[in-house]
Amino acid sequence: MNDNKELDGKLKDLEVPGAVIEMDPDEAEQLGAFVEDALTEEEALDSAFHGDAD
């Protein structure tokens, strides 16, 4: 895994318009890129059917 100094440098490079910065999976995870917050299938189905529809 890269040290924080290298990751800080990459974050600073992200401020450059048009820059393409490569991140390895560990770096991306450190930055929260893989936080799953989607609805489950059950939650989606529950939200689709409301009993109070006219």
C-alpha positions as CSV (number, residue, x, y, z in Angstrom):
1,M,0.0,0.0,0.0
2,N,1.2,3.5,-0.7
3,D,2.1,5.8,2.1
4,N,0.0,8.9,3.0
5,K,2.5,11.3,1.4
6,E,2.0,9.7,-2.0
7,L,-1.8,9.6,-1.7
8,D,-1.8,13.3,-0.6
9,G,0.2,14.1,-3.7
10,K,-2.4,12.3,-5.9
11,L,-5.2,14.2,-4.2
12,K,-3.5,17.5,-4.9
13,D,-3.0,16.4,-8.5
14,L,-6.8,15.9,-8.8
15,E,-7.2,19.7,-8.6
16,V,-5.6,20.1,-12.0
17,P,-8.4,20.3,-14.7
18,G,-8.2,17.4,-17.1
19,A,-5.7,15.5,-15.1
20,V,-6.0,11.7,-15.1
21,I,-4.8,10.2,-11.8
22,E,-4.5,6.4,-11.4
23,M,-5.4,4.9,-8.0
24,D,-4.9,1.4,-7.0
25,P,-7.8,-0.4,-5.2
26,D,-6.3,0.2,-1.8
27,E,-6.0,3.9,-2.3
28,A,-9.6,4.1,-3.7
29,E,-10.9,2.2,-0.7
30,Q,-9.1,4.6,1.6
31,L,-10.8,7.5,-0.1
32,G,-14.3,5.9,0.2
33,A,-14.7,5.0,-3.5
34,F,-16.3,1.7,-2.7
35,V,-18.9,2.7,-0.1
36,E,-22.1,0.8,-1.1
37,D,-25.2,2.7,-0.3
38,A,-27.7,1.5,-2.9
39,L,-31.1,0.2,-2.0
40,T,-31.5,-3.6,-1.6
41,E,-33.9,-5.3,-3.9
42,E,-36.4,-5.6,-1.0
43,E,-36.2,-1.8,-0.3
44,A,-36.7,-1.0,-3.9
45,L,-39.8,-3.2,-4.2
46,D,-41.2,-1.8,-0.9
47,S,-40.8,1.8,-2.2
48,A,-42.5,1.0,-5.5
49,F,-45.8,-0.1,-4.1
50,H,-47.6,2.4,-1.9
51,G,-51.0,1.3,-0.5
52,D,-52.2,4.9,-0.4
53,A,-52.3,5.5,-4.1
54,D,-55.6,6.7,-5.5
